[in-house]
Amino acid sequence: MKKNLEEMLLAAVNSLKGQGVLDPAIDPPIQIDRSRDPQHGDYASNLAMTLSKAARKKPRDLAGLIMESLPESPLVAKIEIAGPGFINFFIDARAQFSVIPQIHRENSQFGRSSAGAGKKVQIEFVSANPTGPLHVGHGRGAAYGSAVASLLEAAGFAAHREYYVNDAGRQMDILAASIWLRYLEKCGEVLPFPSNGYRGNYIREIAKKIHRQSGDRYQKSALEIIAGLPADEPDAGDKEEYIDAMIERCRALLGTEGFEVFLKHGLDDILEDIRLDLEEFGVSYDEWFSERGLIDAGAVEKGLARLQAAGFLYEKDGATWFACSRLGDEKDRVVIRENGQTTYLASDIAYHLNKIERGFDTLIDVWGADHHGYVPRIRAAIEALGAEPSRLEVLLVQFAVLYRGREKVSMSTRSGEFVTLRELRNEVGRDAARFFYLMRRCEQHMDFDLDLARSQSNDNPVYYVQYAHARICSVFRKLDEKNWKYDPNQGMAHLGLLREDHEQDLVSSLSRYPEVIESAALKYEPHLVIQYLRDLANEFHKYNHAHRFLVDQAELRNARLNLIAAVRQVIANGLGLLGISAPEAM
């Protein structure tokens, strides 16, 4: 409906250009919104107000000229001018019903648009370090990122889903050292475990696997390992200094090849677990992008060379600094340390340069909210590399906090005391987990109500929406039990019989669905779809309680079946975009 009205307004603008009222060079954005008050019509446009200055006319006067130039349409019953110059459209009641045959005709394609046609978007999300299983905090970013990608595709964008694998750097070294120390325990060595090591049971399992394959081949004595190391935190030392020293000792005793064995086993096992976990959560990727591959290809050096050529690098205190404060960051940042090692920032700069060179129009990074301070330096890097920083969209996701009763559950990856995404999914189900994760804006704090997510009641929002779909399916099963024939063509011919308020409300809601999907895609806000589906389900349940569908009058029965079949299709479409199932029975 909005597109039809947009075309009408565009025709009026072109007519006024031909009359000399408007400059032919004007190409105004045409905005149409649903009216909040039905007394003001179904839709409203502020076009006259946006063009009044260029036309050198008062908004209400220009609105009158626009209204006079609008082509006639059977969809519009009445047009009025309101307030300072709004143009209000009242849609013909019969035209509202056109959405029902449209839904039946388009089925799973209903709601899709071409708003982003020809535009490539890369969306990188989750990208948790492969140092342990995904926890419930990561789950929110996974649900959000995959839903945004699906919505973008529904709006016509070419969306590329990507996981950035941080398989290089210090955290991987800590992982390898942690696995080796647990391996030594299997060899009978007794030595203290670093307070800053990875402690989860998954570390022990990887160590057991290596020991089964290699026996005591990589065994070293505990005394040889700890001799001369600085004190760890429990002994009043510095845990960071201790773990770094332990890593160097591991490398020295194992050699590059031996150290790589533990690193590779850890990386491969954990990354495979992450892949499987996300797959079972309904999340898939077009590419798993390796940081190691980026480094081996010389991309980090290339990125830094670009910054150097642009005059954004300088030397200070033996390190190389990126002058990002000149481009909006609060201070300059080190990209090459005194020891010659590049920083995480250097790799991230190279990664974003790689994204730009791959030709994406928009880069979407989905990060945890704790990374908010990192945003200005990446924007600065993109600008320093000669690209438009507005191409980058950083969406910050608050970690969901899980509660068991009133007890908040710790989720520290290194300590191993965390609830995994897999455990949550096994407990409440994939559908409930995804639905709850998407119920609010990504930047809003979220307490995950485990008991509510498991409940099979109308208080559980995902149950409430899915039950609407299942209830409609049950109506068609009862139709078969009565040996009545469903005649959709007869129903389409008698849609005018749908005169009840509940029916009018449902038809109006169905017509809003394409607008909701496009808006949710362009704003990166899947929660808008959740809100819509909850409202639609509520309207259906009210209709279901107030009226019978399987009435004796065939014309009315088939009209109502057409309506609820359209509701069923839209619920399935919306849930599908969110990665949530639409069950036929519950």
Salt bridges, closest charged atoms under 4 A:
GLU80 OE2 - LYS78 NZ 3.23
ASP92 OD1 - ARG94 NE 3.22
GLU124 OE1 - LYS355 NZ 3.26
GLU153 OE1 - ARG161 NH2 2.94
GLU162 OE1 - HIS160 NE2 3.01
GLU162 OE2 - ARG358 NH2 2.83
ASP173 OD1 - ARG251 NH2 2.91
GLU185 OE2 - ARG182 NH1 2.65
GLU185 OE1 - ARG204 NH1 3.18
GLU205 OE2 - LYS208 NZ 3.53
ASP216 OD1 - HIS211 NE2 2.81
GLU240 OE1 - ARG170 NH2 2.44
ASP244 OD1 - ARG170 NE 2.76
GLU260 OE2 - ARG292 NH1 2.88
ASP268 OD2 - LYS264 NZ 2.64
ASP269 OD1 - LYS209 NZ 3.19
ASP273 OD1 - ARG422 NH1 3.05
ASP277 OD1 - ARG422 NH2 3.95
ASP277 OD1 - ARG425 NH1 2.70
GLU280 OE1 - ARG425 NH2 2.54
GLU287 OE1 - HIS160 NE2 3.18
GLU287 OE1 - ARG358 NH1 3.28
ASP329 OD2 - ARG333 NE 2.81
ASP329 OD2 - ARG377 NE 3.98
GLU330 OE2 - ARG333 NH2 3.57
GLU357 OE2 - LYS302 NZ 2.94
GLU357 OE2 - ARG306 NH1 3.73
ASP365 OD2 - HIS352 NE2 2.62
ASP365 OD1 - LYS355 NZ 2.70
ASP370 OD1 - HIS371 ND1 3.02
GLU427 OE2 - ARG404 NH1 3.26
GLU427 OE2 - ARG454 NH1 2.97
ASP447 OD1 - HIS445 NE2 2.77
ASP451 OD1 - ARG454 NH2 2.75
GLU500 OE1 - HIS547 NE2 3.81
GLU503 OE2 - ARG560 NE 2.84
GLU515 OE1 - ARG34 NE 3.01
GLU525 OE2 - ARG441 NE 3.40
